[in-house]
């Protein structure tokens, strides 16, 4: 299983440092969100949604916080929740 933040970052094709710069936090913050399971503050989640949209990706709060059942999103899931917008 992959953390939801790591899944979103990988879908955007970014390093931790590049994602951090894009959403206004540090690479250490991104690392904590990904590897230690630290909860993403709602303000950071909103910035991630806006940043992803600027890169042509649709990201939702479910993508960031995971499904309501608490299951983490698997990068190998045949139906990933991050959709790519081509418009």
N, CA, C and O atoms as CSV, one atom per row, in Angstrom:
chain,resi,resn,atom,element,x,y,z
A,1,UNK,N,N,0.832,-1.192,0.000
A,1,UNK,CA,C,0.000,0.000,0.000
A,1,UNK,C,C,0.873,1.251,0.000
A,1,UNK,O,O,1.972,1.258,0.555
A,2,UNK,N,N,0.378,2.281,-0.616
A,2,UNK,CA,C,1.080,3.544,-0.697
A,2,UNK,C,C,0.239,4.596,0.011
A,2,UNK,O,O,-0.990,4.557,-0.049
A,3,UNK,N,N,0.896,5.536,0.682
A,3,UNK,CA,C,0.147,6.604,1.326
A,3,UNK,C,C,-0.579,7.420,0.269
A,3,UNK,O,O,-0.147,7.492,-0.882
A,4,UNK,N,N,-1.672,8.026,0.664
A,4,UNK,CA,C,-2.459,8.800,-0.288
A,4,UNK,C,C,-1.681,9.998,-0.812
A,4,UNK,O,O,-1.798,10.324,-1.993
A,5,UNK,N,N,-0.890,10.665,0.024
A,5,UNK,CA,C,-0.110,11.813,-0.426
A,5,UNK,C,C,0.956,11.367,-1.419
A,5,UNK,O,O,1.181,12.035,-2.428
A,6,UNK,N,N,1.603,10.262,-1.147
A,6,UNK,CA,C,2.613,9.755,-2.075
A,6,UNK,C,C,1.963,9.387,-3.402
A,6,UNK,O,O,2.532,9.641,-4.464
A,7,UNK,N,N,0.791,8.798,-3.348
A,7,UNK,CA,C,0.061,8.440,-4.560
A,7,UNK,C,C,-0.227,9.686,-5.389
A,7,UNK,O,O,0.006,9.694,-6.597
A,8,UNK,N,N,-0.726,10.728,-4.752
A,8,UNK,CA,C,-1.022,11.980,-5.450
A,8,UNK,C,C,0.271,12.564,-6.030
A,8,UNK,O,O,0.295,12.989,-7.184
A,9,UNK,N,N,1.333,12.584,-5.238
A,9,UNK,CA,C,2.610,13.136,-5.705
A,9,UNK,C,C,3.125,12.377,-6.913
A,9,UNK,O,O,3.572,12.984,-7.886
A,10,UNK,N,N,3.065,11.059,-6.859
A,10,UNK,CA,C,3.527,10.234,-7.980
A,10,UNK,C,C,2.677,10.490,-9.220
A,10,UNK,O,O,3.204,10.545,-10.331
A,11,UNK,N,N,1.364,10.647,-9.040
A,11,UNK,CA,C,0.489,10.952,-10.176
A,11,UNK,C,C,0.854,12.288,-10.807
A,11,UNK,O,O,0.697,12.470,-12.014
A,12,UNK,N,N,1.338,13.218,-10.000
A,12,UNK,CA,C,1.759,14.520,-10.509
A,12,UNK,C,C,3.165,14.459,-11.102
A,12,UNK,O,O,3.588,15.389,-11.790
A,13,UNK,N,N,3.894,13.370,-10.840
A,13,UNK,CA,C,5.238,13.208,-11.369
A,13,UNK,C,C,6.262,14.118,-10.712
A,13,UNK,O,O,7.177,14.611,-11.372
A,14,UNK,N,N,6.106,14.344,-9.398
A,14,UNK,CA,C,6.953,15.295,-8.683
A,14,UNK,C,C,7.776,14.627,-7.593
A,14,UNK,O,O,7.413,13.579,-7.059
A,15,UNK,N,N,8.892,15.266,-7.282
A,15,UNK,CA,C,9.661,14.872,-6.109
A,15,UNK,C,C,8.974,15.463,-4.876
A,15,UNK,O,O,8.085,16.306,-4.992
A,16,UNK,N,N,9.396,15.010,-3.704
A,16,UNK,CA,C,8.867,15.598,-2.477
A,16,UNK,C,C,9.176,17.088,-2.423
A,16,UNK,O,O,8.321,17.882,-2.030
A,17,UNK,N,N,10.384,17.477,-2.813
A,17,UNK,CA,C,10.777,18.884,-2.769
A,17,UNK,C,C,9.931,19.730,-3.718
A,17,UNK,O,O,9.522,20.836,-3.365
A,18,UNK,N,N,9.667,19.216,-4.918
A,18,UNK,CA,C,8.861,19.964,-5.886
A,18,UNK,C,C,7.423,20.101,-5.414
A,18,UNK,O,O,6.818,21.162,-5.570
A,19,UNK,N,N,6.867,19.038,-4.836
A,19,UNK,CA,C,5.507,19.135,-4.300
A,19,UNK,C,C,5.467,20.129,-3.156
A,19,UNK,O,O,4.553,20.948,-3.070
A,20,UNK,N,N,6.449,20.060,-2.283
A,20,UNK,CA,C,6.506,20.988,-1.148
A,20,UNK,C,C,6.531,22.437,-1.629
A,20,UNK,O,O,5.807,23.280,-1.099
A,21,UNK,N,N,7.356,22.725,-2.623
A,21,UNK,CA,C,7.434,24.086,-3.161
A,21,UNK,C,C,6.090,24.505,-3.756
A,21,UNK,O,O,5.684,25.660,-3.628
A,22,UNK,N,N,5.411,23.579,-4.398
A,22,UNK,CA,C,4.134,23.883,-5.036
A,22,UNK,C,C,2.996,24.139,-4.073
A,22,UNK,O,O,2.051,24.859,-4.394
A,23,UNK,N,N,3.085,23.547,-2.883
A,23,UNK,CA,C,1.976,23.712,-1.929
A,23,UNK,C,C,2.364,24.537,-0.705
A,23,UNK,O,O,1.584,24.668,0.239
A,24,UNK,N,N,3.571,25.088,-0.731
A,24,UNK,CA,C,3.969,26.010,0.327
A,24,UNK,C,C,4.292,25.379,1.665
A,24,UNK,O,O,3.931,25.909,2.716
A,25,UNK,N,N,4.981,24.232,1.622
A,25,UNK,CA,C,5.457,23.632,2.870
A,25,UNK,C,C,6.880,23.151,2.619
A,25,UNK,O,O,7.453,23.439,1.569
A,26,UNK,N,N,7.447,22.432,3.558
A,26,UNK,CA,C,8.811,21.943,3.388
A,26,UNK,C,C,8.808,20.508,2.888
A,26,UNK,O,O,7.805,19.802,2.990
A,27,UNK,N,N,9.946,20.088,2.348
A,27,UNK,CA,C,10.092,18.699,1.914
A,27,UNK,C,C,9.934,17.781,3.117
A,27,UNK,O,O,9.409,16.674,2.996
A,28,UNK,N,N,10.388,18.242,4.278
A,28,UNK,CA,C,10.218,17.461,5.505
A,28,UNK,C,C,8.757,17.232,5.849
A,28,UNK,O,O,8.386,16.156,6.318
A,29,UNK,N,N,7.915,18.256,5.613
A,29,UNK,CA,C,6.477,18.080,5.836
A,29,UNK,C,C,5.926,16.993,4.928
A,29,UNK,O,O,5.201,16.106,5.377
A,30,UNK,N,N,6.277,17.068,3.636
A,30,UNK,CA,C,5.784,16.066,2.683
A,30,UNK,C,C,6.246,14.683,3.112
A,30,UNK,O,O,5.476,13.725,3.048
A,31,UNK,N,N,7.485,14.572,3.544
A,31,UNK,CA,C,8.008,13.297,4.011
A,31,UNK,C,C,7.192,12.770,5.195
A,31,UNK,O,O,6.867,11.584,5.253
A,32,UNK,N,N,6.868,13.646,6.124
A,32,UNK,CA,C,6.072,13.230,7.276
A,32,UNK,C,C,4.684,12.772,6.842
A,32,UNK,O,O,4.171,11.775,7.351
A,33,UNK,N,N,4.076,13.492,5.907
A,33,UNK,CA,C,2.748,13.101,5.424
A,33,UNK,C,C,2.798,11.731,4.759
A,33,UNK,O,O,1.894,10.913,4.931
A,34,UNK,N,N,3.865,11.489,3.997
A,34,UNK,CA,C,3.973,10.239,3.245
A,34,UNK,C,C,4.429,9.063,4.093
A,34,UNK,O,O,3.806,8.002,4.075
A,35,UNK,N,N,5.490,9.245,4.822
A,35,UNK,CA,C,6.163,8.111,5.445
A,35,UNK,C,C,5.783,7.869,6.893
A,35,UNK,O,O,5.913,6.753,7.395
A,36,UNK,N,N,5.318,8.901,7.559
A,36,UNK,CA,C,4.986,8.731,8.979
A,36,UNK,C,C,3.490,8.823,9.222
A,36,UNK,O,O,3.024,8.687,10.353
A,37,UNK,N,N,2.745,9.056,8.154
A,37,UNK,CA,C,1.296,9.086,8.289
A,37,UNK,C,C,0.752,10.312,8.987
A,37,UNK,O,O,-0.389,10.307,9.450
A,38,UNK,N,N,1.562,11.380,9.072
A,38,UNK,CA,C,1.084,12.608,9.699
A,38,UNK,C,C,-0.116,13.133,8.903
A,38,UNK,O,O,-0.091,13.142,7.672
A,39,UNK,N,N,-1.144,13.562,9.595
A,39,UNK,CA,C,-2.339,14.066,8.947
A,39,UNK,C,C,-2.060,15.396,8.263
A,39,UNK,O,O,-1.427,16.286,8.832
A,40,UNK,N,N,-2.540,15.512,7.042
A,40,UNK,CA,C,-2.381,16.739,6.274
A,40,UNK,C,C,-3.398,17.750,6.782
A,40,UNK,O,O,-4.594,17.459,6.789
A,41,UNK,N,N,-2.960,18.923,7.204
A,41,UNK,CA,C,-3.914,19.944,7.643
A,41,UNK,C,C,-4.832,20.348,6.482
A,41,UNK,O,O,-4.399,20.358,5.330
A,42,UNK,N,N,-6.087,20.677,6.775
A,42,UNK,CA,C,-7.024,21.047,5.712
A,42,UNK,C,C,-6.527,22.174,4.811
A,42,UNK,O,O,-6.778,22.144,3.606
A,43,UNK,N,N,-5.834,23.159,5.359
A,43,UNK,CA,C,-5.322,24.265,4.526
A,43,UNK,C,C,-4.303,23.756,3.510
A,43,UNK,O,O,-4.277,24.219,2.370
A,44,UNK,N,N,-3.464,22.804,3.919
A,44,UNK,CA,C,-2.482,22.220,3.005
A,44,UNK,C,C,-3.198,21.366,1.967
A,44,UNK,O,O,-2.825,21.380,0.794
A,45,UNK,N,N,-4.214,20.627,2.379
A,45,UNK,CA,C,-4.987,19.819,1.438
A,45,UNK,C,C,-5.620,20.703,0.363
A,45,UNK,O,O,-5.613,20.346,-0.815
A,46,UNK,N,N,-6.159,21.841,0.758
A,46,UNK,CA,C,-6.758,22.769,-0.215
A,46,UNK,C,C,-5.710,23.263,-1.200
A,46,UNK,O,O,-5.964,23.343,-2.402
A,47,UNK,N,N,-4.515,23.599,-0.679
A,47,UNK,CA,C,-3.446,24.063,-1.575
A,47,UNK,C,C,-3.025,22.958,-2.530
A,47,UNK,O,O,-2.722,23.227,-3.692
A,48,UNK,N,N,-3.003,21.717,-2.055
A,48,UNK,CA,C,-2.645,20.589,-2.911
A,48,UNK,C,C,-3.676,20.417,-4.022
A,48,UNK,O,O,-3.314,20.165,-5.171
A,49,UNK,N,N,-4.943,20.552,-3.691
A,49,UNK,CA,C,-6.009,20.428,-4.690
A,49,UNK,C,C,-5.844,21.501,-5.771
A,49,UNK,O,O,-5.927,21.204,-6.963
A,50,UNK,N,N,-5.612,22.738,-5.353
A,50,UNK,CA,C,-5.433,23.848,-6.304
A,50,UNK,C,C,-4.169,23.631,-7.141
A,50,UNK,O,O,-4.187,23.822,-8.357
A,51,UNK,N,N,-3.078,23.234,-6.490
A,51,UNK,CA,C,-1.815,23.008,-7.196
A,51,UNK,C,C,-1.967,21.890,-8.222
A,51,UNK,O,O,-1.528,22.031,-9.363
A,52,UNK,N,N,-2.580,20.792,-7.828
A,52,UNK,CA,C,-2.770,19.673,-8.754
A,52,UNK,C,C,-3.608,20.109,-9.956
A,52,UNK,O,O,-3.317,19.737,-11.093
A,53,UNK,N,N,-4.637,20.889,-9.698
A,53,UNK,CA,C,-5.487,21.382,-10.789
A,53,UNK,C,C,-4.652,22.227,-11.761
A,53,UNK,O,O,-4.853,22.159,-12.973
A,54,UNK,N,N,-3.720,23.020,-11.228
A,54,UNK,CA,C,-2.866,23.849,-12.094
A,54,UNK,C,C,-1.950,22.989,-12.963
A,54,UNK,O,O,-1.451,23.449,-13.990
A,55,UNK,N,N,-1.734,21.748,-12.551
A,55,UNK,CA,C,-0.908,20.804,-13.306
A,55,UNK,C,C,-1.755,19.886,-14.189
A,55,UNK,O,O,-1.230,18.966,-14.816
A,56,UNK,N,N,-3.071,20.140,-14.237
A,56,UNK,CA,C,-3.949,19.350,-15.090
A,56,UNK,C,C,-4.492,18.081,-14.459
A,56,UNK,O,O,-4.974,17.194,-15.164
A,57,UNK,N,N,-4.418,17.985,-13.124
A,57,UNK,CA,C,-4.909,16.806,-12.416
A,57,UNK,C,C,-6.044,17.197,-11.482
A,57,UNK,O,O,-6.001,18.243,-10.835
A,58,UNK,N,N,-7.042,16.358,-11.422
A,58,UNK,CA,C,-8.147,16.566,-10.495
A,58,UNK,C,C,-7.863,15.744,-9.246
A,58,UNK,O,O,-7.784,14.517,-9.312
A,59,UNK,N,N,-7.710,16.411,-8.115
A,59,UNK,CA,C,-7.464,15.760,-6.833
A,59,UNK,C,C,-8.568,16.192,-5.881
A,59,UNK,O,O,-8.966,17.357,-5.868
A,60,UNK,N,N,-9.058,15.258,-5.093
A,60,UNK,CA,C,-10.134,15.541,-4.146
A,60,UNK,C,C,-9.652,15.312,-2.715
A,60,UNK,O,O,-8.567,14.775,-2.489
A,61,UNK,N,N,-10.471,15.725,-1.760
A,61,UNK,CA,C,-10.146,15.449,-0.359
A,61,UNK,C,C,-10.065,13.944,-0.121
A,61,UNK,O,O,-9.275,13.502,0.712
A,62,UNK,N,N,-10.858,13.149,-0.827
A,62,UNK,CA,C,-10.794,11.687,-0.692
A,62,UNK,C,C,-9.438,11.170,-1.148
A,62,UNK,O,O,-8.889,10.248,-0.545
A,63,UNK,N,N,-8.889,11.763,-2.217
A,63,UNK,CA,C,-7.561,11.357,-2.668
A,63,UNK,C,C,-6.514,11.625,-1.597
A,63,UNK,O,O,-5.576,10.846,-1.429
A,64,UNK,N,N,-6.675,12.723,-0.877
A,64,UNK,CA,C,-5.693,13.128,0.131
A,64,UNK,C,C,-5.867,12.373,1.441
A,64,UNK,O,O,-4.893,11.901,2.028
A,65,UNK,N,N,-7.108,12.260,1.894
A,65,UNK,CA,C,-7.364,11.647,3.200
A,65,UNK,C,C,-7.735,10.183,3.114
A,65,UNK,O,O,-7.796,9.496,4.134
A,66,UNK,N,N,-7.981,9.702,1.921
A,66,UNK,CA,C,-8.351,8.305,1.738
A,66,UNK,C,C,-9.849,8.127,1.801
A,66,UNK,O,O,-10.575,9.022,2.233
A,67,UNK,N,N,-10.309,6.967,1.370
A,67,UNK,CA,C,-11.734,6.669,1.397
A,67,UNK,C,C,-12.281,6.675,2.823
A,67,UNK,O,O,-11.532,6.536,3.790
A,68,UNK,N,N,-13.568,6.834,2.933
A,68,UNK,CA,C,-14.221,6.895,4.245
A,68,UNK,C,C,-13.988,5.620,5.058
A,68,UNK,O,O,-14.047,5.655,6.287
A,69,UNK,N,N,-13.723,4.491,4.382
A,69,UNK,CA,C,-13.523,3.242,5.115
A,69,UNK,C,C,-12.121,3.124,5.702
A,69,UNK,O,O,-11.805,2.134,6.361
A,70,UNK,N,N,-11.263,4.150,5.463
A,70,UNK,CA,C,-9.935,4.167,6.061
A,70,UNK,C,C,-8.888,3.396,5.292
A,70,UNK,O,O,-7.732,3.356,5.714
A,71,UNK,N,N,-9.248,2.784,4.182
A,71,UNK,CA,C,-8.294,2.041,3.372
A,71,UNK,C,C,-7.392,3.021,2.628
A,71,UNK,O,O,-7.873,4.014,2.081
A,72,UNK,N,N,-6.109,2.754,2.605
A,72,UNK,CA,C,-5.200,3.575,1.810
A,72,UNK,C,C,-5.347,3.197,0.348
A,72,UNK,O,O,-5.723,2.072,0.017
A,73,UNK,N,N,-5.050,4.133,-0.507
A,73,UNK,CA,C,-5.141,3.908,-1.938
A,73,UNK,C,C,-3.860,3.227,-2.403
A,73,UNK,O,O,-2.761,3.650,-2.044
A,74,UNK,N,N,-4.002,2.182,-3.196
A,74,UNK,CA,C,-2.877,1.433,-3.723
A,74,UNK,C,C,-2.542,1.960,-5.114
A,74,UNK,O,O,-3.440,2.113,-5.942
A,75,UNK,N,N,-1.278,2.238,-5.386
A,75,UNK,CA,C,-0.866,2.751,-6.691
A,75,UNK,C,C,-1.156,1.754,-7.804
A,75,UNK,O,O,-1.243,2.142,-8.969
A,76,UNK,N,N,-1.306,0.480,-7.466
A,76,UNK,CA,C,-1.598,-0.536,-8.468
A,76,UNK,C,C,-3.090,-0.763,-8.648
A,76,UNK,O,O,-3.499,-1.621,-9.430
A,77,UNK,N,N,-3.899,-0.007,-7.936
A,77,UNK,CA,C,-5.346,-0.105,-8.054
A,77,UNK,C,C,-5.734,0.159,-9.502
A,77,UNK,O,O,-5.299,1.159,-10.074
A,78,UNK,N,N,-6.543,-0.710,-10.114
A,78,UNK,CA,C,-6.912,-0.503,-11.510
A,78,UNK,C,C,-7.808,0.719,-11.729
A,78,UNK,O,O,-7.986,1.151,-12.867
A,79,UNK,N,N,-8.366,1.271,-10.671
A,79,UNK,CA,C,-9.244,2.446,-10.792
A,79,UNK,C,C,-8.768,3.533,-9.848
A,79,UNK,O,O,-9.440,3.819,-8.857
A,80,UNK,N,N,-7.604,4.159,-10.133
A,80,UNK,CA,C,-7.123,5.207,-9.237
A,80,UNK,C,C,-8.084,6.372,-9.160
A,80,UNK,O,O,-8.812,6.655,-10.112
A,81,UNK,N,N,-8.085,7.059,-8.002
A,81,UNK,CA,C,-9.044,8.131,-7.796
A,81,UNK,C,C,-8.562,9.473,-8.297
A,81,UNK,O,O,-9.354,10.414,-8.368
A,82,UNK,N,N,-7.280,9.599,-8.651
A,82,UNK,CA,C,-6.782,10.861,-9.223
A,82,UNK,C,C,-6.984,10.780,-10.729
A,82,UNK,O,O,-6.402,9.929,-11.403
A,83,UNK,N,N,-7.799,11.657,-11.235
A,83,UNK,CA,C,-8.082,11.640,-12.663
A,83,UNK,C,C,-7.227,12.687,-13.359
A,83,UNK,O,O,-6.976,13.768,-12.828
A,84,UNK,N,N,-6.795,12.343,-14.543
A,84,UNK,CA,C,-6.019,13.273,-15.348
A,84,UNK,C,C,-6.976,14.021,-16.257
A,84,UNK,O,O,-7.786,13.417,-16.962
A,85,UNK,N,N,-6.873,15.328,-16.234
A,85,UNK,CA,C,-7.697,16.169,-17.100
A,85,UNK,C,C,-6.872,16.574,-18.304
A,85,UNK,O,O,-5.749,17.056,-18.154
A,86,UNK,N,N,-7.396,16.389,-19.454
A,86,UNK,CA,C,-6.678,16.742,-20.674
A,86,UNK,C,C,-7.285,17.959,-21.341
A,86,UNK,O,O,-7.383,17.991,-22.568
A,87,UNK,N,N,-7.687,18.939,-20.597
A,87,UNK,CA,C,-8.331,20.068,-21.250
A,87,UNK,C,C,-7.896,21.305,-20.692
A,87,UNK,O,O,-8.340,22.368,-21.126
